[in-house]
């Protein structure tokens, strides 16, 4: 799926492929022209992805081909066993969670789960969890504490689902309880923002000792569309809202909301999956190893101090 700002680059790459095909079919040497165009393509790609504005980052964060929670679990973890249900109402496909091994370490892994196509997105409710999704996550986190397993969370949601059924079943309470319980869990918690981190739906998996965020992911109190509707009564002003929300990884690192930015391959996380997994794996392994060395009381206190200090100016 081509994004609007990528079209000039894709047109140039198509021209390069056309010249290569013409060379093979007709036997005419266009190697000099191809070399020049390939250099131009590299320079253009570098310029585009090194100067993305907030709205362009929103588009990349939402890219359908961007690796999701299930992709990371498959690539980085072993012996994953998925758990279902919250023991209160039912299962929520918008949240995936279970136990696994990460580099031989027993862990609990949980994440919002978007689909890569329309059918899967409908089934997963586009990664927007109902209360039972957050309660499933809470059940798994309590189990992790009982068995002294670190928790790894992958954040990727536009926000918690706000339909009538979700509200009737206590959406706000479910999110609030996750925040309360996560703040005091006596185990290491690492959260990774891999796409969208929207509103309370993201926060429900985001009270962690370390919050890592991919370079082109977003993390905000609201989606740009919702913010535009609230601020200007006009959802079409989402681009303007993205400019003022300070939702990029670079903004959030500066404010102390996140702890580390994970670089993405040129073109976004979806453009080179192997490199993306390697970058996330390296940071995850380092942070988890360091957190597991910290005594439990210090771990909980550090998490408390981390969130109390956000927004302080001196």
BALOBA-1460 file (C-alpha; in Angstrom, 3 decimals):
// residues 314
<rec num="1" residu="x" x="0.000" y="0.000" z="0.000"/>
<rec num="2" residu="x" x="1.579" y="3.260" z="-1.142"/>
<rec num="3" residu="x" x="1.252" y="6.331" z="1.045"/>
<rec num="4" residu="x" x="0.677" y="9.698" z="-0.627"/>
<rec num="5" residu="x" x="4.124" y="11.074" z="0.157"/>
<rec num="6" residu="x" x="5.766" y="7.910" z="-1.199"/>
<rec num="7" residu="x" x="4.258" y="8.151" z="-4.703"/>
<rec num="8" residu="x" x="7.131" y="10.106" z="-6.371"/>
<rec num="9" residu="x" x="9.569" y="7.516" z="-5.006"/>
<rec num="10" residu="x" x="7.453" y="4.597" z="-6.226"/>
<rec num="11" residu="x" x="7.123" y="6.164" z="-9.667"/>
<rec num="12" residu="x" x="10.913" y="6.473" z="-9.870"/>
<rec num="13" residu="x" x="11.403" y="2.864" z="-8.741"/>
<rec num="14" residu="x" x="8.877" y="1.724" z="-11.361"/>
<rec num="15" residu="x" x="10.847" y="3.559" z="-14.034"/>
<rec num="16" residu="x" x="14.046" y="1.801" z="-12.908"/>
<rec num="17" residu="x" x="12.336" y="-1.587" z="-13.121"/>
<rec num="18" residu="x" x="11.008" y="-0.717" z="-16.580"/>
<rec num="19" residu="x" x="14.523" y="0.105" z="-17.813"/>
<rec num="20" residu="x" x="15.876" y="-3.138" z="-16.363"/>
<rec num="21" residu="x" x="13.122" y="-5.116" z="-18.056"/>
<rec num="22" residu="x" x="13.715" y="-3.320" z="-21.350"/>
<rec num="23" residu="x" x="17.439" y="-4.093" z="-21.088"/>
<rec num="24" residu="x" x="16.761" y="-7.794" z="-20.577"/>
<rec num="25" residu="x" x="14.178" y="-8.026" z="-23.346"/>
<rec num="26" residu="x" x="15.816" y="-5.873" z="-26.024"/>
<rec num="27" residu="x" x="19.495" y="-6.272" z="-25.148"/>
<rec num="28" residu="x" x="20.055" y="-2.500" z="-25.052"/>
<rec num="29" residu="x" x="22.466" y="-1.303" z="-22.360"/>
<rec num="30" residu="x" x="20.841" y="1.242" z="-20.034"/>
<rec num="31" residu="x" x="23.221" y="0.548" z="-17.127"/>
<rec num="32" residu="x" x="24.438" y="4.173" z="-16.839"/>
<rec num="33" residu="x" x="20.886" y="5.512" z="-16.732"/>
<rec num="34" residu="x" x="19.881" y="2.841" z="-14.203"/>
<rec num="35" residu="x" x="22.832" y="3.688" z="-11.927"/>
<rec num="36" residu="x" x="21.910" y="7.378" z="-11.976"/>
<rec num="37" residu="x" x="18.243" y="6.689" z="-11.270"/>
<rec num="38" residu="x" x="19.073" y="4.272" z="-8.445"/>
<rec num="39" residu="x" x="21.230" y="6.953" z="-6.807"/>
<rec num="40" residu="x" x="18.413" y="9.451" z="-7.228"/>
<rec num="41" residu="x" x="16.013" y="6.931" z="-5.679"/>
<rec num="42" residu="x" x="18.272" y="6.392" z="-2.654"/>
<rec num="43" residu="x" x="18.693" y="10.121" z="-2.136"/>
<rec num="44" residu="x" x="14.952" y="10.718" z="-2.456"/>
<rec num="45" residu="x" x="14.122" y="7.945" z="0.009"/>
<rec num="46" residu="x" x="16.651" y="9.283" z="2.485"/>
<rec num="47" residu="x" x="15.247" y="12.796" z="2.187"/>
<rec num="48" residu="x" x="11.628" y="11.652" z="2.599"/>
<rec num="49" residu="x" x="12.150" y="9.434" z="5.645"/>
<rec num="50" residu="x" x="14.563" y="11.740" z="7.440"/>
<rec num="51" residu="x" x="12.107" y="14.643" z="7.239"/>
<rec num="52" residu="x" x="8.716" y="13.127" z="8.028"/>
<rec num="53" residu="x" x="6.116" y="15.401" z="9.580"/>
<rec num="54" residu="x" x="3.847" y="14.130" z="12.412"/>
<rec num="55" residu="x" x="0.947" y="13.268" z="10.084"/>
<rec num="56" residu="x" x="3.223" y="11.247" z="7.820"/>
<rec num="57" residu="x" x="4.432" y="9.348" z="10.886"/>
<rec num="58" residu="x" x="0.799" y="8.649" z="11.777"/>
<rec num="59" residu="x" x="0.325" y="7.139" z="8.326"/>
<rec num="60" residu="x" x="3.409" y="4.934" z="8.688"/>
<rec num="61" residu="x" x="2.370" y="3.845" z="12.192"/>
<rec num="62" residu="x" x="-0.951" y="2.674" z="10.707"/>
<rec num="63" residu="x" x="0.525" y="0.933" z="7.663"/>
<rec num="64" residu="x" x="-1.259" y="-2.377" z="7.062"/>
<rec num="65" residu="x" x="2.010" y="-4.217" z="6.416"/>
<rec num="66" residu="x" x="3.656" y="-2.995" z="9.615"/>
<rec num="67" residu="x" x="4.581" y="-5.961" z="11.860"/>
<rec num="68" residu="x" x="2.019" y="-6.547" z="14.617"/>
<rec num="69" residu="x" x="2.130" y="-8.235" z="18.013"/>
<rec num="70" residu="x" x="1.682" y="-11.705" z="16.541"/>
<rec num="71" residu="x" x="4.558" y="-11.116" z="14.116"/>
<rec num="72" residu="x" x="6.901" y="-10.104" z="16.944"/>
<rec num="73" residu="x" x="5.867" y="-13.078" z="19.060"/>
<rec num="74" residu="x" x="6.574" y="-15.428" z="16.159"/>
<rec num="75" residu="x" x="9.925" y="-13.793" z="15.355"/>
<rec num="76" residu="x" x="11.348" y="-13.235" z="18.843"/>
<rec num="77" residu="x" x="9.796" y="-15.758" z="21.242"/>
<rec num="78" residu="x" x="9.760" y="-19.537" z="21.571"/>
<rec num="79" residu="x" x="7.171" y="-22.007" z="22.874"/>
<rec num="80" residu="x" x="4.412" y="-19.397" z="22.933"/>
<rec num="81" residu="x" x="1.196" y="-20.644" z="24.495"/>
<rec num="82" residu="x" x="-1.749" y="-18.300" z="24.007"/>
<rec num="83" residu="x" x="-4.301" y="-17.867" z="26.798"/>
<rec num="84" residu="x" x="-7.894" y="-16.831" z="26.201"/>
<rec num="85" residu="x" x="-10.637" y="-15.197" z="28.239"/>
<rec num="86" residu="x" x="-10.891" y="-12.973" z="31.289"/>
<rec num="87" residu="x" x="-12.776" y="-15.432" z="33.554"/>
<rec num="88" residu="x" x="-15.582" y="-12.881" z="33.753"/>
<rec num="89" residu="x" x="-17.197" y="-12.374" z="30.363"/>
<rec num="90" residu="x" x="-15.332" y="-13.819" z="27.398"/>
<rec num="91" residu="x" x="-12.334" y="-13.608" z="25.119"/>
<rec num="92" residu="x" x="-11.273" y="-10.525" z="23.154"/>
<rec num="93" residu="x" x="-9.340" y="-11.130" z="19.907"/>
<rec num="94" residu="x" x="-8.100" y="-7.514" z="20.004"/>
<rec num="95" residu="x" x="-5.639" y="-8.509" z="22.743"/>
<rec num="96" residu="x" x="-3.238" y="-11.450" z="22.388"/>
<rec num="97" residu="x" x="-1.408" y="-12.813" z="25.401"/>
<rec num="98" residu="x" x="0.235" y="-15.866" z="26.829"/>
<rec num="99" residu="x" x="3.445" y="-17.367" z="28.158"/>
<rec num="100" residu="x" x="6.619" y="-17.949" z="26.199"/>
<rec num="101" residu="x" x="10.375" y="-18.149" z="26.394"/>
<rec num="102" residu="x" x="12.506" y="-15.193" z="25.442"/>
<rec num="103" residu="x" x="16.143" y="-16.235" z="25.060"/>
<rec num="104" residu="x" x="15.409" y="-19.100" z="27.502"/>
<rec num="105" residu="x" x="13.786" y="-16.697" z="30.020"/>
<rec num="106" residu="x" x="10.155" y="-17.582" z="30.895"/>
<rec num="107" residu="x" x="8.057" y="-14.473" z="30.232"/>
<rec num="108" residu="x" x="4.482" y="-13.343" z="29.817"/>
<rec num="109" residu="x" x="3.869" y="-11.467" z="26.571"/>
<rec num="110" residu="x" x="0.763" y="-9.377" z="25.871"/>
<rec num="111" residu="x" x="-0.185" y="-6.995" z="23.092"/>
<rec num="112" residu="x" x="-2.916" y="-5.303" z="21.119"/>
<rec num="113" residu="x" x="-3.414" y="-7.115" z="17.841"/>
<rec num="114" residu="x" x="-4.382" y="-5.439" z="14.578"/>
<rec num="115" residu="x" x="-4.839" y="-7.388" z="11.363"/>
<rec num="116" residu="x" x="-2.961" y="-7.120" z="8.087"/>
<rec num="117" residu="x" x="-6.135" y="-7.138" z="5.983"/>
<rec num="118" residu="x" x="-9.768" y="-6.098" z="6.291"/>
<rec num="119" residu="x" x="-11.071" y="-9.530" z="7.293"/>
<rec num="120" residu="x" x="-8.560" y="-9.922" z="10.107"/>
<rec num="121" residu="x" x="-9.023" y="-6.328" z="11.243"/>
<rec num="122" residu="x" x="-12.762" y="-6.836" z="11.552"/>
<rec num="123" residu="x" x="-12.172" y="-9.986" z="13.614"/>
<rec num="124" residu="x" x="-9.618" y="-8.183" z="15.797"/>
<rec num="125" residu="x" x="-11.778" y="-5.045" z="16.023"/>
<rec num="126" residu="x" x="-8.834" y="-3.103" z="14.545"/>
<rec num="127" residu="x" x="-6.880" y="-3.687" z="17.765"/>
<rec num="128" residu="x" x="-9.384" y="-1.737" z="19.866"/>
<rec num="129" residu="x" x="-9.965" y="-3.780" z="22.994"/>
<rec num="130" residu="x" x="-13.167" y="-4.324" z="24.941"/>
<rec num="131" residu="x" x="-13.069" y="-4.520" z="28.764"/>
<rec num="132" residu="x" x="-12.571" y="-8.280" z="28.595"/>
<rec num="133" residu="x" x="-9.387" y="-7.709" z="26.602"/>
<rec num="134" residu="x" x="-7.901" y="-5.538" z="29.324"/>
<rec num="135" residu="x" x="-9.115" y="-7.944" z="32.005"/>
<rec num="136" residu="x" x="-7.480" y="-10.824" z="30.132"/>
<rec num="137" residu="x" x="-4.249" y="-8.834" z="30.126"/>
<rec num="138" residu="x" x="-4.653" y="-8.156" z="33.854"/>
<rec num="139" residu="x" x="-5.224" y="-11.847" z="34.577"/>
<rec num="140" residu="x" x="-2.028" y="-12.718" z="32.717"/>
<rec num="141" residu="x" x="-0.024" y="-10.042" z="34.507"/>
<rec num="142" residu="x" x="-1.176" y="-11.266" z="37.920"/>
<rec num="143" residu="x" x="-0.252" y="-14.798" z="36.900"/>
<rec num="144" residu="x" x="3.169" y="-13.547" z="35.788"/>
<rec num="145" residu="x" x="3.726" y="-11.965" z="39.201"/>
<rec num="146" residu="x" x="2.719" y="-15.209" z="40.935"/>
<rec num="147" residu="x" x="5.314" y="-17.181" z="38.976"/>
<rec num="148" residu="x" x="7.914" y="-14.388" z="38.918"/>
<rec num="149" residu="x" x="7.897" y="-13.970" z="35.120"/>
<rec num="150" residu="x" x="8.760" y="-10.612" z="33.503"/>
<rec num="151" residu="x" x="5.995" y="-9.031" z="31.413"/>
<rec num="152" residu="x" x="6.571" y="-7.736" z="27.881"/>
<rec num="153" residu="x" x="3.797" y="-5.667" z="26.300"/>
<rec num="154" residu="x" x="3.376" y="-4.575" z="22.693"/>
<rec num="155" residu="x" x="1.258" y="-1.445" z="22.252"/>
<rec num="156" residu="x" x="-0.590" y="-0.920" z="18.974"/>
<rec num="157" residu="x" x="-4.102" y="0.503" z="19.174"/>
<rec num="158" residu="x" x="-6.006" y="3.608" z="18.141"/>
<rec num="159" residu="x" x="-7.650" y="3.415" z="21.560"/>
<rec num="160" residu="x" x="-10.000" y="1.338" z="23.665"/>
<rec num="161" residu="x" x="-13.290" y="0.459" z="21.987"/>
<rec num="162" residu="x" x="-15.961" y="2.945" z="23.027"/>
<rec num="163" residu="x" x="-19.140" y="1.156" z="21.935"/>
<rec num="164" residu="x" x="-22.191" y="0.828" z="24.155"/>
<rec num="165" residu="x" x="-21.479" y="-2.796" z="25.095"/>
<rec num="166" residu="x" x="-17.944" y="-1.943" z="26.163"/>
<rec num="167" residu="x" x="-19.189" y="0.912" z="28.323"/>
<rec num="168" residu="x" x="-21.885" y="-1.282" z="29.864"/>
<rec num="169" residu="x" x="-19.256" y="-3.849" z="30.827"/>
<rec num="170" residu="x" x="-17.029" y="-1.272" z="32.514"/>
<rec num="171" residu="x" x="-14.456" y="-0.078" z="30.012"/>
<rec num="172" residu="x" x="-13.188" y="2.788" z="32.165"/>
<rec num="173" residu="x" x="-12.930" y="0.624" z="35.276"/>
<rec num="174" residu="x" x="-11.050" y="-2.082" z="33.387"/>
<rec num="175" residu="x" x="-8.446" y="0.389" z="32.135"/>
<rec num="176" residu="x" x="-8.119" y="2.091" z="35.528"/>
<rec num="177" residu="x" x="-7.590" y="-1.245" z="37.289"/>
<rec num="178" residu="x" x="-4.817" y="-2.154" z="34.853"/>
<rec num="179" residu="x" x="-3.075" y="1.132" z="35.615"/>
<rec num="180" residu="x" x="-3.382" y="0.558" z="39.345"/>
<rec num="181" residu="x" x="-2.222" y="-3.055" z="39.323"/>
<rec num="182" residu="x" x="0.618" y="-2.545" z="36.839"/>
<rec num="183" residu="x" x="2.011" y="0.286" z="38.930"/>
<rec num="184" residu="x" x="2.624" y="-2.118" z="41.819"/>
<rec num="185" residu="x" x="3.501" y="-5.408" z="40.098"/>
<rec num="186" residu="x" x="6.614" y="-6.915" z="41.662"/>
<rec num="187" residu="x" x="8.169" y="-8.030" z="38.370"/>
<rec num="188" residu="x" x="9.976" y="-6.255" z="35.517"/>
<rec num="189" residu="x" x="7.692" y="-4.765" z="32.861"/>
<rec num="190" residu="x" x="8.825" y="-3.599" z="29.419"/>
<rec num="191" residu="x" x="6.367" y="-2.027" z="26.966"/>
<rec num="192" residu="x" x="7.141" y="-1.458" z="23.293"/>
<rec num="193" residu="x" x="5.083" y="0.959" z="21.176"/>
<rec num="194" residu="x" x="5.141" y="-0.710" z="17.751"/>
<rec num="195" residu="x" x="2.477" y="1.291" z="15.916"/>
<rec num="196" residu="x" x="-0.274" y="3.441" z="17.350"/>
<rec num="197" residu="x" x="-0.388" y="4.164" z="21.062"/>
<rec num="198" residu="x" x="-3.780" y="5.741" z="21.483"/>
<rec num="199" residu="x" x="-5.463" y="7.004" z="24.654"/>
<rec num="200" residu="x" x="-6.398" y="4.761" z="27.593"/>
<rec num="201" residu="x" x="-6.276" y="1.674" z="25.414"/>
<rec num="202" residu="x" x="-2.512" y="2.151" z="25.128"/>
<rec num="203" residu="x" x="-2.021" y="3.186" z="28.750"/>
<rec num="204" residu="x" x="-3.666" y="-0.044" z="29.922"/>
<rec num="205" residu="x" x="-0.525" y="-1.880" z="28.732"/>
<rec num="206" residu="x" x="1.884" y="0.989" z="29.240"/>
<rec num="207" residu="x" x="2.690" y="1.314" z="32.953"/>
<rec num="208" residu="x" x="6.136" y="-0.199" z="32.585"/>
<rec num="209" residu="x" x="9.624" y="0.147" z="33.994"/>
<rec num="210" residu="x" x="10.849" y="0.810" z="30.465"/>
<rec num="211" residu="x" x="8.833" y="2.147" z="27.545"/>
<rec num="212" residu="x" x="10.496" y="1.627" z="24.181"/>
<rec num="213" residu="x" x="9.078" y="3.211" z="21.044"/>
<rec num="214" residu="x" x="9.808" y="2.630" z="17.402"/>
<rec num="215" residu="x" x="11.047" y="5.597" z="15.424"/>
<rec num="216" residu="x" x="7.875" y="6.101" z="13.377"/>
<rec num="217" residu="x" x="5.331" y="4.945" z="15.962"/>
<rec num="218" residu="x" x="2.984" y="7.385" z="17.720"/>
<rec num="219" residu="x" x="1.830" y="7.637" z="21.349"/>
<rec num="220" residu="x" x="-0.808" y="10.134" z="22.412"/>
<rec num="221" residu="x" x="-3.716" y="10.951" z="24.677"/>
<rec num="222" residu="x" x="-5.946" y="10.827" z="21.613"/>
<rec num="223" residu="x" x="-5.942" y="9.923" z="17.943"/>
<rec num="224" residu="x" x="-5.508" y="12.960" z="15.654"/>
<rec num="225" residu="x" x="-9.044" y="12.480" z="14.298"/>
<rec num="226" residu="x" x="-10.582" y="12.423" z="17.783"/>
<rec num="227" residu="x" x="-8.519" y="15.405" z="18.893"/>
<rec num="228" residu="x" x="-9.606" y="17.397" z="15.823"/>
<rec num="229" residu="x" x="-13.243" y="16.569" z="16.536"/>
<rec num="230" residu="x" x="-12.862" y="17.739" z="20.133"/>
<rec num="231" residu="x" x="-10.763" y="20.856" z="19.505"/>
<rec num="232" residu="x" x="-12.271" y="22.132" z="16.264"/>
<rec num="233" residu="x" x="-15.461" y="20.061" z="15.850"/>
<rec num="234" residu="x" x="-13.970" y="18.888" z="12.563"/>
<rec num="235" residu="x" x="-12.423" y="15.423" z="12.202"/>
<rec num="236" residu="x" x="-10.978" y="16.336" z="8.822"/>
<rec num="237" residu="x" x="-8.375" y="18.510" z="10.568"/>
<rec num="238" residu="x" x="-6.511" y="15.431" z="11.774"/>
<rec num="239" residu="x" x="-3.282" y="16.579" z="10.139"/>
<rec num="240" residu="x" x="-3.373" y="19.843" z="12.078"/>
<rec num="241" residu="x" x="-4.124" y="17.944" z="15.277"/>
<rec num="242" residu="x" x="-1.145" y="15.650" z="14.716"/>
<rec num="243" residu="x" x="1.085" y="18.736" z="14.584"/>
<rec num="244" residu="x" x="0.022" y="19.928" z="18.056"/>
<rec num="245" residu="x" x="-0.343" y="16.613" z="19.907"/>
<rec num="246" residu="x" x="3.423" y="16.012" z="20.229"/>
<rec num="247" residu="x" x="2.822" y="12.342" z="19.473"/>
<rec num="248" residu="x" x="6.099" y="11.363" z="17.812"/>
<rec num="249" residu="x" x="8.808" y="9.294" z="19.472"/>
<rec num="250" residu="x" x="11.165" y="12.253" z="19.291"/>
<rec num="251" residu="x" x="8.686" y="14.506" z="21.148"/>
<rec num="252" residu="x" x="7.987" y="11.907" z="23.807"/>
<rec num="253" residu="x" x="11.635" y="11.145" z="24.497"/>
<rec num="254" residu="x" x="12.208" y="14.853" z="25.013"/>
<rec num="255" residu="x" x="9.330" y="14.997" z="27.508"/>
<rec num="256" residu="x" x="10.534" y="11.927" z="29.392"/>
<rec num="257" residu="x" x="7.418" y="9.881" z="28.574"/>
<rec num="258" residu="x" x="9.406" y="7.116" z="26.863"/>
<rec num="259" residu="x" x="12.859" y="5.777" z="27.615"/>
<rec num="260" residu="x" x="14.292" y="4.826" z="24.228"/>
<rec num="261" residu="x" x="13.657" y="5.253" z="20.503"/>
<rec num="262" residu="x" x="14.144" y="2.136" z="18.388"/>
<rec num="263" residu="x" x="15.407" y="3.040" z="14.887"/>
<rec num="264" residu="x" x="13.491" y="1.677" z="11.906"/>
<rec num="265" residu="x" x="14.887" y="0.619" z="8.535"/>
<rec num="266" residu="x" x="14.701" y="3.317" z="5.889"/>
<rec num="267" residu="x" x="11.134" y="3.092" z="4.603"/>
<rec num="268" residu="x" x="9.597" y="2.036" z="7.917"/>
<rec num="269" residu="x" x="9.426" y="-1.146" z="9.997"/>
<rec num="270" residu="x" x="7.513" y="-2.974" z="7.272"/>
<rec num="271" residu="x" x="10.183" y="-2.342" z="4.620"/>
<rec num="272" residu="x" x="12.750" y="-4.729" z="6.150"/>
<rec num="273" residu="x" x="11.242" y="-7.145" z="8.658"/>
<rec num="274" residu="x" x="14.475" y="-8.957" z="9.482"/>
<rec num="275" residu="x" x="16.250" y="-5.713" z="10.371"/>
<rec num="276" residu="x" x="13.234" y="-4.494" z="12.354"/>
<rec num="277" residu="x" x="13.082" y="-7.673" z="14.450"/>
<rec num="278" residu="x" x="16.820" y="-7.495" z="15.081"/>
<rec num="279" residu="x" x="16.615" y="-3.899" z="16.341"/>
<rec num="280" residu="x" x="13.679" y="-4.624" z="18.668"/>
<rec num="281" residu="x" x="15.290" y="-7.837" z="19.879"/>
<rec num="282" residu="x" x="18.565" y="-6.140" z="20.776"/>
<rec num="283" residu="x" x="16.907" y="-3.398" z="22.820"/>
<rec num="284" residu="x" x="14.415" y="-5.738" z="24.460"/>
<rec num="285" residu="x" x="17.149" y="-8.149" z="25.537"/>
<rec num="286" residu="x" x="19.302" y="-5.352" z="26.963"/>
<rec num="287" residu="x" x="16.496" y="-3.682" z="28.922"/>
<rec num="288" residu="x" x="15.057" y="-6.922" z="30.257"/>
<rec num="289" residu="x" x="18.475" y="-8.135" z="31.406"/>
<rec num="290" residu="x" x="19.142" y="-4.873" z="33.236"/>
<rec num="291" residu="x" x="15.726" y="-4.820" z="34.914"/>
<rec num="292" residu="x" x="16.063" y="-8.404" z="36.131"/>
<rec num="293" residu="x" x="19.171" y="-7.379" z="38.103"/>
<rec num="294" residu="x" x="17.232" y="-4.819" z="40.152"/>
<rec num="295" residu="x" x="15.825" y="-5.879" z="43.566"/>
<rec num="296" residu="x" x="12.024" y="-6.042" z="43.626"/>
<rec num="297" residu="x" x="11.452" y="-3.143" z="46.017"/>
<rec num="298" residu="x" x="13.692" y="-0.870" z="43.953"/>
<rec num="299" residu="x" x="11.971" y="-2.017" z="40.749"/>
<rec num="300" residu="x" x="8.517" y="-1.021" z="41.998"/>
<rec num="301" residu="x" x="9.757" y="2.250" z="43.462"/>
<rec num="302" residu="x" x="11.569" y="3.160" z="40.235"/>
<rec num="303" residu="x" x="8.377" y="2.560" z="38.246"/>
<rec num="304" residu="x" x="6.446" y="4.790" z="40.632"/>
<rec num="305" residu="x" x="9.038" y="7.572" z="40.423"/>
<rec num="306" residu="x" x="9.167" y="7.297" z="36.640"/>
<rec num="307" residu="x" x="5.486" y="8.082" z="36.192"/>
<rec num="308" residu="x" x="5.320" y="10.674" z="38.972"/>
<rec num="309" residu="x" x="8.142" y="12.608" z="37.311"/>
<rec num="310" residu="x" x="6.520" y="12.869" z="33.865"/>
<rec num="311" residu="x" x="5.571" y="16.480" z="33.168"/>
<rec num="312" residu="x" x="7.751" y="17.987" z="35.875"/>
<rec num="313" residu="x" x="9.755" y="20.965" z="34.714"/>
<rec num="314" residu="x" x="12.552" y="21.114" z="37.188"/>
